[in-house]
Each structure stands twice: as C-alpha cells, then as structure tokens.
Amino acid sequence: MLPNGDAFPQVAQSAWVAPGAYVIGDVRLGEESSVWYGAVLRGDTEPIHIGARTNVQDGCVLHADPGYPAIVGEGCVVGHNAVVHGCEIEDDCLVGMGATILNGAKIGGGSIVAAGAVVPEGREFPPRSLIVGLPAKRVGDVSDEQAANIPSGASEYVERAAAHRESLAKRT
C-alpha cells in the first residue's frame, strides 16, 4: 500500500490485500473486502471505494479520471483481469473475467457483466441486468438462481482471503 501525495489508502481491519497487489492513494476498502495478487487500485485523480465483502481478483486494474471516481458496492465479485475505470458498480454485482467498464458507466445492483464484455463510457444499466458483448448490451434479466450465486461467490472469497492471510502469517 502506497500514499499518493497526502492521500493514503484506508483499509478496514478485516480487509485483506495480497502480497504483490498495489493499493495506491485515495482508496477505501470495506470490511471483509479483498484485493488479490497482481491487482492495481490507483486512486491518484479520484477516489476508489470498494464495499464490504467485495473481492477484486488477480490482475484487475481499478482507476479513475477527474470527475469519475471508481465505486464498487458491497458483495461484488470483480473477476480476474477486469478493468474498472471511473464507473459505479452497485451492490451484489458480478464483473466477469477480462470485462472492461469505462468512465461514467453505471451497473445496477444485482447485475452480471459477462467475461470479456466492454461497457462504453456513460452507459447505464438497470438493476439485475445481464450485460454481454462488445460494445456491451443488456440481453435480459439476471435469473433468481444467478442472483443467488453472487453473494455466495462473495462469501467464498471472504473465506479464501482469511485462509490466505492465515497461511501467509505462518510463514513470517
């Protein structure tokens, strides 16, 4: 974790940041959130907020541009190598591996952004949207079964983070 000017990351005591991840500047990590190996969260122009029980998986990049903070709600799963840039993702969303969400976009709560999807600047989607493609489009509603899987995925990563923290503590 690194400062940027006078801005220091604010990390909840129960949050976990993997070795090799970078959390820089004006970044706030909520309770039981996790940032995994190789991820970069760079809050140098606007803040980045990560909600409670949200995981930012390996290789993700979160950044913002002036006027566009990056906000990820509670209970979200941000899959490997996703790019979250200057946008808002509401609670209980799944961002698939390799997806990109650009400045000013807003993803409604309980939505799924499919792996590899690219959400253009300024695009807004209502809650429980199933979002796919390049450029990303809403192709339907998230089913009840799909919606139920998002919180369980978030909980699974809370448990994994605790296991990794414990394992690493034994090595020091």
PAZAPA-4460 file (N, C-alpha, C; in steps of 0.05 Angstrom, whole numbers, plus 32768, in hexadecimal, padded with zeros to 4 digits):
% residues 172
    n_x    n_y    n_z   ca_x   ca_y   ca_z    c_x    c_y    c_z   seq   type   mol
   8011   7FE9   8000   8000   8000   8000   8012   8019   8000     1      M     A
   800A   802C   7FEF   801B   8043   7FEC   800A   805D   7FED     2      L     A
   8015   8073   7FF7   8007   808C   7FF6   800A   8098   7FDA     3      P     A
   7FF9   80AC   7FD5   7FFC   80BD   7FBE   7FF8   80D9   7FC8     4      N     A
   800E   80E8   7FCA   800C   8103   7FD6   8003   80FF   7FF3     5      G     A
   7FEE   810D   7FFA   7FE3   810B   8016   7FCE   80F5   8019     6      D     A
   7FC8   80E7   8004   7FB3   80D3   8004   7FBF   80B7   800B     7      A     A
   7FB5   80AB   8020   7FBD   8090   8028   7FA6   807D   8026     8      F     A
   7FAB   8064   801E   7F95   8051   801E   7F89   804D   803A     9      P     A
   7F6F   804A   803B   7F61   8044   8053   7F56   8028   8051    10      Q     A
   7F61   8016   8061   7F5B   7FFA   805E   7F4E   7FF0   8078    11      V     A
   7F36   7FE5   8076   7F29   7FDA   808E   7F3B   7FC4   809A    12      A     A
   7F3A   7FC1   80B4   7F4A   7FAD   80C1   7F45   7F91   80B7    13      Q     A
   7F2D   7F8B   80B0   7F26   7F70   80A6   7F2B   7F6C   8088    14      S     A
   7F33   7F81   807A   7F39   7F7F   805E   7F54   7F72   805A    15      A     A
   7F59   7F67   8042   7F72   7F5A   803D   7F7D   7F63   8021    16      W     A
   7F96   7F6A   8021   7FA4   7F72   8008   7FBB   7F5E   8004    17      V     A
   7FBA   7F4F   7FEE   7FCF   7F3B   7FE9   7FEA   7F47   7FE4    18      A     A
   7FFF   7F39   7FEB   801A   7F42   7FE3   801A   7F45   7FC4    19      P     A
   8027   7F59   7FBB   8029   7F5E   7F9E   8012   7F6D   7F92    20      G     A
   7FFE   7F73   7FA2   7FE9   7F85   7F99   7FF1   7FA2   7FA1    21      A     A
   7FE8   7FB5   7F92   7FEE   7FD1   7F97   7FD4   7FE0   7F9D    22      Y     A
   7FD3   7FED   7FB4   7FBD   7FFE   7FBC   7FC9   8019   7FC2    23      V     A
   7FC3   802C   7FB0   7FD2   8045   7FB0   7FBF   805D   7FB3    24      I     A
   7FC6   806F   7FC6   7FB8   8089   7FC8   7F9C   8087   7FD5    25      G     A
   7F89   8095   7FC9   7F6F   8099   7FD5   7F5D   8080   7FCF    26      D     A
   7F62   806B   7FDD   7F54   8052   7FDA   7F48   804A   7FF5    27      V     A
   7F2F   8042   7FF6   7F23   8039   800E   7F19   801C   800A    28      R     A
   7F22   800A   801B   7F1A   7FEE   801A   7F08   7FE8   8032    29      L     A
   7EEF   7FDE   802C   7EDC   7FD8   8041   7EE2   7FBE   8050    30      G     A
   7ED3   7FB9   8065   7ED5   7FA1   8075   7ED4   7F88   8064    31      E     A
   7EE6   7F75   806A   7EE7   7F5B   805E   7EEA   7F5C   803F    32      E     A
   7EF3   7F73   8035   7EF9   7F74   8018   7F15   7F68   8014    33      S     A
   7F1B   7F62   7FFB   7F36   7F57   7FF5   7F3F   7F61   7FD9    34      S     A
   7F59   7F65   7FD8   7F67   7F6C   7FBF   7F7C   7F58   7FBB    35      V     A
   7F7B   7F4A   7FA4   7F8C   7F32   7F9F   7FA5   7F39   7F90    36      W     A
   7FB6   7F24   7F8E   7FD1   7F26   7F83   7FD1   7F34   7F67    37      Y     A
   7FE3   7F47   7F65   7FE7   7F55   7F4C   7FD2   7F6A   7F44    38      G     A
   7FBF   7F6E   7F55   7FAB   7F83   7F50   7FB7   7F9F   7F56    39      A     A
   7FAD   7FB3   7F48   7FB6   7FCF   7F4C   7F9D   7FE0   7F4F    40      V     A
   7F9C   7FEE   7F66   7F87   8002   7F6C   7F95   801C   7F70    41      L     A
   7F93   802E   7F5C   7FA2   8047   7F5D   7F90   805F   7F5F    42      R     A
   7F8D   8069   7F78   7F7C   8080   7F7D   7F8D   8099   7F7D    43      G     A
   7F95   80A2   7F66   7FA6   80BA   7F64   7F98   80D2   7F5A    44      D     A
   7F82   80CF   7F4C   7F73   80E6   7F41   7F58   80E9   7F4E    45      T     A
   7F4C   80D3   7F55   7F31   80D2   7F62   7F32   80BA   7F75    46      E     A
   7F20   80B9   7F88   7F20   80A2   7F9B   7F16   8089   7F8E    47      P     A
   7F1F   8073   7F9B   7F15   8058   7F95   7F09   804D   7FAF    48      I     A
   7EF0   8045   7FAE   7EE3   8039   7FC5   7EDB   801C   7FBF    49      H     A
   7EE3   800A   7FD0   7EDC   7FEE   7FCE   7ECB   7FE7   7FE6    50      I     A
   7EB3   7FDD   7FE1   7EA0   7FD7   7FF6   7EA7   7FBE   8006    51      G     A
   7E99   7FBA   801C   7E9D   7FA3   802D   7E98   7F89   801E    52      A     A
   7EA8   7F75   8024   7EA5   7F5A   8019   7EA9   7F59   7FFA    53      R     A
   7EB4   7F6D   7FEF   7EBA   7F6D   7FD2   7ED6   7F63   7FCD    54      T     A
   7EDA   7F53   7FB8   7EF5   7F4A   7FB2   7EFD   7F55   7F96    55      N     A
   7F16   7F5E   7F95   7F22   7F67   7F7C   7F38   7F52   7F76    56      V     A
   7F33   7F42   7F62   7F44   7F2A   7F5E   7F5E   7F31   7F4F    57      Q     A
   7F6E   7F1C   7F4D   7F89   7F1E   7F42   7F8A   7F2D   7F27    58      D     A
   7F9D   7F40   7F25   7FA2   7F4E   7F0C   7F8E   7F64   7F05    59      G     A
   7F7C   7F6B   7F16   7F69   7F80   7F10   7F76   7F9B   7F11    60      C     A
   7F6C   7FAE   7F02   7F74   7FCA   7F03   7F5C   7FDC   7F09    61      V     A
   7F5E   7FEB   7F1E   7F49   7FFF   7F25   7F56   801A   7F26    62      L     A
   7F4B   802D   7F17   7F56   8048   7F15   7F3E   805B   7F10    63      H     A
   7F44   8074   7F10   7F30   8089   7F0B   7F3C   80A0   7EFD    64      A     A
   7F2A   80B0   7EF0   7F33   80C9   7EE3   7F26   80E0   7EF2    65      D     A
   7F30   80F8   7EEF   7F24   810F   7EFD   7F05   8110   7EF7    66      P     A
   7EF6   8112   7F0D   7ED9   8112   7F0A   7ECC   80F7   7F09    67      G     A
   7EDC   80E2   7F09   7ED1   80C7   7F07   7EDE   80B4   7F1C    68      Y     A
   7ED4   80B5   7F35   7EDF   80A2   7F48   7ED7   8085   7F41    69      P     A
   7EE5   8072   7F4B   7EDF   8056   7F47   7ED2   804C   7F61    70      A     A
   7EB9   8043   7F60   7EAA   803A   7F77   7E9F   801F   7F72    71      I     A
   7EA7   800C   7F83   7E9D   7FF1   7F81   7E8E   7FEB   7F9B    72      V     A
   7E75   7FE3   7F99   7E64   7FDF   7FB1   7E6C   7FC7   7FC2    73      G     A
   7E59   7FC0   7FD3   7E5E   7FAA   7FE6   7E56   7F8F   7FD8    74      E     A
   7E65   7F7A   7FE1   7E5E   7F5F   7FD8   7E63   7F5A   7FBA    75      G     A
   7E75   7F69   7FAE   7E7B   7F65   7F92   7E92   7F53   7F8D    76      C     A
   7E92   7F47   7F76   7EA8   7F35   7F6C   7EB3   7F42   7F53    77      V     A
   7ECC   7F4B   7F54   7ED9   7F57   7F3D   7EEE   7F42   7F33    78      V     A
   7EE8   7F35   7F1D   7EF7   7F1E   7F14   7F13   7F25   7F09    79      G     A
   7F24   7F11   7F07   7F40   7F13   7EFF   7F42   7F25   7EE6    80      H     A
   7F56   7F37   7EE8   7F5E   7F48   7ED1   7F48   7F5C   7EC7    81      N     A
   7F34   7F61   7ED7   7F20   7F75   7ED0   7F2C   7F91   7ED3    82      A     A
   7F22   7FA4   7EC3   7F2A   7FC0   7EC5   7F11   7FCF   7ECD    83      V     A
   7F13   7FDD   7EE4   7EFD   7FEE   7EEE   7F07   800A   7EEF    84      V     A
   7EFD   801B   7EDD   7F09   8035   7ED9   7EF5   804B   7EDB    85      H     A
   7EF5   805A   7EF1   7EE5   8072   7EF4   7EC7   806D   7EF2    86      G     A
   7EBD   8057   7EFE   7EA1   8050   7EFB   7E96   8048   7F16    87      C     A
   7E7C   8042   7F16   7E6F   8039   7F2E   7E62   801E   7F2A    88      E     A
   7E68   800C   7F3C   7E5C   7FF1   7F3C   7E4D   7FEF   7F56    89      I     A
   7E33   7FEB   7F55   7E23   7FE9   7F6D   7E27   7FCE   7F7B    90      E     A
   7E1A   7FCA   7F92   7E1D   7FB2   7FA2   7E16   7F99   7F93    91      D     A
   7E23   7F83   7F9C   7E1C   7F68   7F93   7E1E   7F63   7F75    92      D     A
   7E33   7F6E   7F69   7E38   7F6A   7F4C   7E4F   7F57   7F48    93      C     A
   7E4F   7F4B   7F31   7E65   7F3A   7F28   7E70   7F47   7F0F    94      L     A
   7E8A   7F4C   7F0F   7E98   7F56   7EF8   7EAA   7F3F   7EEF    95      V     A
   7EA4   7F34   7ED7   7EB2   7F1D   7ECE   7ECF   7F22   7EC7    96      G     A
   7EDE   7F0C   7EC4   7EFB   7F0E   7EBE   7EFF   7F1D   7EA4    97      M     A
   7F12   7F2F   7EA5   7F1A   7F3E   7E8D   7F06   7F53   7E84    98      G     A
   7EF1   7F58   7E93   7EDE   7F6D   7E8C   7EEA   7F88   7E90    99      A     A
   7EE0   7F9C   7E81   7EE9   7FB8   7E84   7ED1   7FCA   7E87   100      T     A
   7ED1   7FDB   7E9B   7EBC   7FEE   7EA0   7EC8   8009   7EA1   101      I     A
   7EBF   801B   7E8F   7ECC   8035   7E8B   7EBF   804C   7E99   102      L     A
   7ECC   8064   7E98   7EC4   807C   7EA6   7EA6   8082   7EA4   103      N     A
   7E9A   8088   7EBA   7E7F   8092   7EBB   7E6A   807C   7EB8   104      G     A
   7E72   8063   7EB4   7E5F   804D   7EB2   7E54   8047   7ECD   105      A     A
   7E3C   803C   7ECE   7E2F   8035   7EE7   7E22   801A   7EE3   106      K     A
   7E29   8007   7EF5   7E1E   7FEC   7EF4   7E0B   7FE9   7F0C   107      I     A
   7DF2   7FE4   7F06   7DDE   7FE2   7F1B   7DE2   7FC9   7F2C   108      G     A
   7DD9   7FCB   7F45   7DDD   7FB5   7F59   7DD3   7F9A   7F4F   109      G     A
   7DE1   7F85   7F56   7DDA   7F6A   7F4F   7DDE   7F63   7F32   110      G     A
   7DEE   7F73   7F24   7DF3   7F6D   7F07   7E0B   7F5B   7F03   111      S     A
   7E0C   7F50   7EEB   7E23   7F40   7EE3   7E2E   7F4C   7EC9   112      I     A
   7E48   7F53   7ECA   7E56   7F5C   7EB2   7E67   7F44   7EA9   113      V     A
   7E61   7F39   7E92   7E6D   7F21   7E89   7E8B   7F24   7E84   114      A     A
   7E99   7F0E   7E86   7EB6   7F0D   7E80   7EBB   7F1A   7E65   115      A     A
   7ECF   7F2B   7E63   7ED7   7F37   7E4A   7EC6   7F4E   7E40   116      G     A
   7EB0   7F54   7E4E   7E9E   7F6A   7E45   7EAD   7F85   7E48   117      A     A
   7EA6   7F98   7E37   7EB1   7FB3   7E39   7E99   7FC6   7E3B   118      V     A
   7E96   7FD2   7E52   7E81   7FE5   7E57   7E8B   8001   7E50   119      V     A
   7E7F   800E   7E3B   7E89   8028   7E32   7E85   803E   7E47   120      P     A
   7E93   8054   7E43   7E91   806B   7E54   7E73   8075   7E56   121      E     A
   7E6B   807B   7E6F   7E51   8087   7E73   7E39   8074   7E71   122      G     A
   7E3D   805B   7E6B   7E27   8048   7E68   7E1C   8041   7E83   123      R     A
   7E02   8041   7E86   7DF6   8039   7EA0   7DE3   8022   7E9B   124      E     A
   7DE4   800F   7EAF   7DD3   7FF8   7EAE   7DC2   7FF6   7EC7   125      F     A
   7DA9   7FEE   7EC5   7D98   7FEB   7EDD   7DA0   7FD3   7EEE   126      P     A
   7D96   7FD1   7F06   7D9C   7FBA   7F17   7D95   7FA0   7F09   127      P     A
   7DA4   7F8B   7F11   7DA0   7F70   7F07   7DA1   7F6D   7EE9   128      R     A
   7DB3   7F7C   7EDD   7DB8   7F7A   7EC0   7DCD   7F65   7EBA   129      S     A
   7DC8   7F56   7EA5   7DDC   7F43   7E9A   7DE9   7F52   7E83   130      L     A
   7E03   7F58   7E85   7E11   7F6A   7E73   7E27   7F5B   7E65   131      I     A
   7E26   7F5B   7E4A   7E3A   7F4C   7E3B   7E43   7F5B   7E23   132      V     A
   7E5B   7F54   7E18   7E63   7F5D   7DFE   7E75   7F75   7DFC   133      G     A
   7E7C   7F7C   7DE3   7E8E   7F92   7DDC   7E81   7FA1   7DC5   134      L     A
   7E76   7FB8   7DC9   7E71   7FC5   7DE3   7E5C   7FB5   7DF3   135      P     A
   7E5D   7FB8   7E0D   7E4B   7FA9   7E1F   7E2E   7FB3   7E1B   136      A     A
   7E1C   7F9F   7E1C   7E00   7FA4   7E1A   7DF1   7F93   7E2F   137      K     A
   7DDA   7F9D   7E37   7DC9   7F8E   7E49   7DBA   7F79   7E38   138      R     A
   7DBD   7F60   7E3F   7DB0   7F4B   7E30   7D99   7F3E   7E3F   139      V     A
   7D95   7F46   7E58   7D7F   7F3B   7E68   7D83   7F41   7E85   140      G     A
   7D73   7F33   7E95   7D74   7F35   7EB2   7D85   7F1F   7EBE   141      D     A
   7D92   7F25   7ED4   7DA0   7F11   7EE4   7D8A   7F00   7EF1   142      V     A
   7D8D   7EE6   7EEF   7D79   7ED4   7EFA   7D7C   7ED3   7F19   143      S     A
   7D68   7EC9   7F26   7D69   7EC7   7F43   7D80   7EB5   7F4B   144      D     A
   7D85   7E9F   7F3C   7D9B   7E8D   7F42   7DB6   7E9B   7F3F   145      E     A
   7DB9   7EAA   7F29   7DD2   7EB9   7F25   7DD6   7ECD   7F3B   146      Q     A
   7DC1   7EDB   7F42   7DC3   7EF0   7F57   7DCB   7EE4   7F72   147      A     A
   7DC1   7ECC   7F78   7DC8   7EBF   7F91   7DE5   7EB6   7F92   148      A     A
   7DF1   7EB2   7F7B   7E0D   7EA9   7F7A   7E21   7EBF   7F7F   149      N     A
   7E1A   7ED8   7F7B   7E2D   7EEE   7F7E   7E35   7EF1   7F9C   150      I     A
   7E22   7EF2   7FAF   7E2B   7EF4   7FCB   7E3B   7EDC   7FD4   151      P     A
   7E35   7EC4   7FCA   7E44   7EAD   7FD2   7E60   7EAE   7FC7   152      S     A
   7E64   7EBA   7FAF   7E7F   7EBE   7FA4   7E8E   7ED2   7FB5   153      G     A
   7E81   7EE7   7FBD   7E8E   7EFB   7FCF   7E96   7EEE   7FE9   154      A     A
   7E84   7EDE   7FF5   7E8A   7ED1   800E   7EA2   7EBD   800B   155      S     A
   7EA3   7EAF   7FF5   7EB9   7E9D   7FF0   7ED4   7EAB   7FF0   156      E     A
   7ED4   7EC3   7FE5   7EED   7ED2   7FE5   7EF4   7EDE   8000   157      Y     A
   7EE0   7EE4   8011   7EE6   7EEC   802C   7EF5   7ED5   803A   158      V     A
   7EEB   7EBC   8036   7EF8   7EA5   8043   7F14   7EA0   8037   159      E     A
   7F17   7EA3   801D   7F31   7E9F   8010   7F45   7EB4   801B   160      R     A
   7F3C   7ECD   801D   7F4E   7EE2   8027   7F58   7EDB   8043   161      A     A
   7F46   7ED1   8054   7F4D   7ECA   8070   7F62   7EB3   806F   162      A     A
   7F5E   7EA0   805E   7F70   7E8A   805C   7F8C   7E93   8052   163      A     A
   7F8C   7EA4   803E   7FA6   7EAF   8034   7FB4   7EBF   8049   164      H     A
   7FA5   7ED0   8057   7FB1   7EE1   806C   7FBE   7ECF   8081   165      R     A
   7FAF   7EBA   808A   7FB9   7EA7   809E   7FD2   7E99   8094   166      E     A
   7FD1   7E8F   807C   7FE8   7E80   8071   8001   7E92   806F   167      S     A
   7FFD   7EAA   8066   8014   7EBD   8064   801F   7EC5   807F   168      L     A
   800D   7EC7   8093   8016   7ECE   80AE   8027   7EB8   80BA   169      A     A
   8022   7E9F   80B3   8032   7E89   80BD   804E   7E89   80B2   170      K     A
   8052   7E96   809B   806C   7E96   808E   807E   7EAC   8098   171      R     A
   8073   7EBF   80A6   8083   7ED5   80B0   808D   7ED2   80CC   172      T     A
***
